[in-house]
Each structure stands twice: as C-alpha cells, then as structure tokens.
Amino acid sequence: MKETIDLLGKILTNILTALYEPFGFSLLISFLALFFYLYAYEPTHAGKGWKSAIVTWYQKFKESTFFRKLFLLVFVTSIILFRTLLNRNLWMNPLSNVMGGWSIWETVNGEQKLTTECIENVIMMVPFSAVVMWTFGEKIGNGWKKILWQSGKIAFIFSVSIEMLQLLLRLGTFQLSDIFYNTVGGVLGGLVYYGIVKARKRL
C-alpha cells in the first residue's frame, strides 16, 4: 500500500513539475507561434505594425475556435519539447540504455529504486494526442478505429522524432521503451477524445 501511495505521489509531483517549469515559456512560444500563423494567413491585418498585429491576434483568438485549438496544441507540444529536449543535460553516450525504461523499478548501484518514467511517458502523450484529434477532428473523422489509428500513428511519429533528436543532439538517452509508452499514451489520448465526442453527442 505504501509503495502505491509513494508511486502516485511521485507521479503527481513529476507531472506538476513538468507543467510548472515550462508554463510561462510555453505560453510565450504559443503566443509568438500564432503570430507567425497570422502573418501567413492574415497578412493584410497582421502586417500593419505590432499594435495592429496584437489586436488581430486577440480578435482571432476570440472569434475562431480553430485558432484557440491551435494555440492549445502549440502550448501542449512546447511543454513536451521542453520536458524531452529543451531542458535536458548533455549525455556522453545517448545509446547507453537503449533497452531500458520498461519497468517502474530500476537498479542503481545494486539497489532497486522506484521510477515513474514509463508512466510519465504514457501520461505525457494523452493530452497531446487528444488535442491533435480535437484540432483536426473534421479531417480525421469520427470512427473509433480511424481515431485510434491516427492518434497512435501521430504519437509514434512524434515520439520517434524526439528520440532521434535526443540521439543526434545528445540530449538524454535513446530508448525504445519511450517510443512504445508514448505511442500507448497517444492511443489513450485518441480514446479520450472519442469518448468525449460520443458523450457530447448524447448530451
């Protein structure tokens, strides 16, 4: 019982830390990223000085549901990138533990220690996948098989991209378990999105 409570406490602490540390950074990145979006799609309104650009940004955020979805997607994505790439130390050998990270227990100096990394990898991708499905739901469709397939595929591609960048930039370690658990989290995110869509239709 104590081990379960310790595990849940550690997971909650790590999740809150992962949200707290990059929160301001992610808000700023999302704000700036959607300025680029406006300059690409609303150049006549956004390209008349910074005051006009801010007014256009606010009006777009207020009026457009897709714009708000896009803002949330960039926000969630930047939090994940901060956690996996931007706030990592350099590793001498990023291939030192390719097959590690499958269990909640890890052996350090001959002693077993509790780790929540595999659970965090699942949880991390749930909101990302759900927001992607929510943002581009009209293009993907409402069939549960299609939603789960697309959410799993997007999470897999995103996870592989992160792991390859970690390998090339020597930021963290390349682990196959991360790809697996991230993909599982992506499928769960798609399932959450599908459940919310079905519940809204019934209401």
C-alpha positions in Angstrom: 0.0 0.0 0.0 2.8 2.4 0.9 4.6 1.7 -2.4 1.4 2.5 -4.3 1.0 5.8 -2.4 4.7 6.6 -3.0 4.3 5.9 -6.7 1.2 8.0 -7.1 2.8 10.8 -5.1 5.9 10.7 -7.3 3.9 10.7 -10.5 1.8 13.7 -9.3 4.9 15.6 -8.3 6.7 15.0 -11.6 3.6 15.9 -13.6 3.1 19.2 -11.7 6.8 19.9 -12.0 6.6 19.2 -15.8 3.7 21.7 -16.1 5.0 24.3 -13.7 8.6 24.7 -15.0 7.8 25.4 -18.7 4.4 27.1 -18.2 5.4 30.7 -18.9 7.9 29.6 -21.6 5.2 27.5 -23.4 2.6 30.4 -23.2 5.2 32.8 -24.8 6.1 30.3 -27.5 2.4 29.6 -28.3 1.7 33.4 -28.5 4.6 34.0 -30.8 4.0 30.9 -32.9 0.4 32.1 -33.7 1.8 35.5 -34.7 3.6 33.6 -37.5 0.4 31.8 -38.3 -1.4 35.1 -38.6 1.3 36.6 -40.8 1.0 33.5 -43.1 -2.8 33.5 -43.2 -3.9 37.1 -42.3 -1.1 39.2 -43.8 -3.4 42.2 -44.6 -4.4 42.6 -41.0 -1.4 41.4 -39.1 1.2 43.1 -41.2 0.4 46.7 -40.3 2.6 47.2 -37.2 2.8 45.5 -33.9 -0.3 47.2 -32.4 -2.5 46.0 -35.3 -0.9 42.5 -35.0 -1.9 42.2 -31.3 -5.4 43.4 -32.0 -5.8 41.0 -34.9 -4.4 38.2 -32.7 -6.9 38.9 -29.9 -9.8 39.1 -32.3 -8.8 35.9 -34.0 -8.5 34.1 -30.6 -11.9 35.5 -29.5 -13.7 34.6 -32.8 -12.0 31.5 -34.2 -12.4 28.1 -32.4 -9.7 26.6 -34.7 -7.3 29.4 -33.6 -7.9 28.6 -29.9 -7.4 24.9 -30.6 -4.2 25.7 -32.5 -3.0 27.8 -29.5 -3.6 24.9 -27.1 -1.9 22.4 -29.4 1.2 24.6 -29.6 1.1 25.0 -25.8 1.0 21.3 -25.1 3.6 20.5 -27.8 6.0 23.1 -26.3 5.6 21.6 -22.8 6.5 18.2 -24.2 9.5 19.5 -26.1 10.7 21.4 -23.0 10.5 18.2 -21.0 12.1 16.0 -23.5 14.6 18.2 -25.4 15.0 21.8 -24.3 15.6 21.2 -20.6 17.9 18.2 -20.8 21.6 17.8 -20.0 24.1 16.6 -22.5 24.9 12.9 -22.4 28.2 11.4 -23.4 26.6 8.2 -24.7 22.9 8.6 -25.7 22.8 4.9 -26.7 23.9 3.6 -23.2 20.4 2.4 -22.2 18.5 1.6 -25.4 16.5 -1.3 -23.9 15.9 0.3 -20.5 13.0 2.0 -19.0 10.3 -0.7 -19.3 9.6 -1.1 -15.6 8.7 1.1 -12.7 11.8 -0.3 -11.0 15.4 0.5 -11.9 18.6 -0.9 -10.5 21.1 1.8 -9.3 24.3 0.6 -7.7 22.8 -2.8 -7.0 19.7 -1.3 -5.3 16.2 -1.3 -6.8 14.7 2.2 -6.9 11.2 3.4 -7.9 10.9 5.3 -11.2 7.8 6.8 -12.8 9.4 7.5 -16.2 7.4 4.8 -18.1 4.1 6.0 -16.6 5.0 9.7 -17.3 5.7 8.8 -20.9 2.2 7.4 -21.3 0.5 10.4 -19.5 2.6 13.0 -21.3 1.1 11.9 -24.7 -2.5 11.7 -23.7 -3.3 15.4 -23.8 -1.1 15.9 -26.9 -2.9 13.2 -28.9 -6.4 14.3 -27.6 -5.7 18.0 -28.6 -4.4 16.9 -32.1 -7.6 14.9 -32.6 -9.7 17.8 -31.4 -7.9 20.3 -33.6 -8.1 18.2 -36.8 -11.1 16.1 -36.0 -13.1 17.2 -39.0 -10.4 15.9 -41.4 -9.8 12.7 -39.4 -13.5 11.7 -39.0 -15.5 10.2 -36.1 -14.9 6.5 -36.5 -13.2 5.0 -33.4 -10.9 2.8 -35.4 -9.7 5.7 -37.5 -9.3 7.9 -34.5 -7.2 5.3 -32.6 -5.1 4.5 -35.7 -4.4 8.2 -36.4 -3.7 9.1 -32.8 -1.3 6.2 -32.4 0.4 7.0 -35.6 0.9 10.6 -34.8 2.2 9.8 -31.3 4.6 7.2 -32.8 6.0 9.6 -35.4 6.3 12.5 -32.8 8.0 10.2 -30.3 10.5 8.8 -32.9 11.3 12.4 -33.9 12.0 13.3 -30.3 14.1 10.2 -29.7 16.1 10.8 -32.9 16.8 14.4 -31.9 17.9 13.3 -28.4 20.3 10.9 -30.2 21.7 13.5 -32.6 21.9 16.3 -30.1 23.0 14.1 -27.2 20.1 15.3 -25.1 19.0 12.4 -22.9 19.1 8.8 -23.9 17.5 7.0 -26.9 15.2 4.3 -25.5 12.8 2.1 -27.4 10.5 1.9 -24.3 9.9 5.7 -24.6 8.6 5.2 -28.1 6.3 2.3 -27.0 4.9 4.1 -24.0 4.4 7.4 -25.9 2.5 5.5 -28.6 0.3 3.9 -25.9 -0.3 7.3 -24.5 -1.2 8.6 -27.9 -3.8 5.8 -28.4 -5.2 6.5 -25.0 -5.5 10.2 -25.9 -7.4 9.2 -29.0 -9.7 7.1 -26.9 -10.3 10.0 -24.5 -11.2 12.3 -27.5 -13.5 9.6 -28.9 -15.2 9.2 -25.5 -15.7 13.0 -25.2 -17.2 13.2 -28.7 -19.6 10.4 -28.0 -20.6 11.9 -24.7 -21.3 15.3 -26.3 -23.4 13.8 -29.0 -25.6 12.0 -26.4 -26.0 15.2 -24.4 
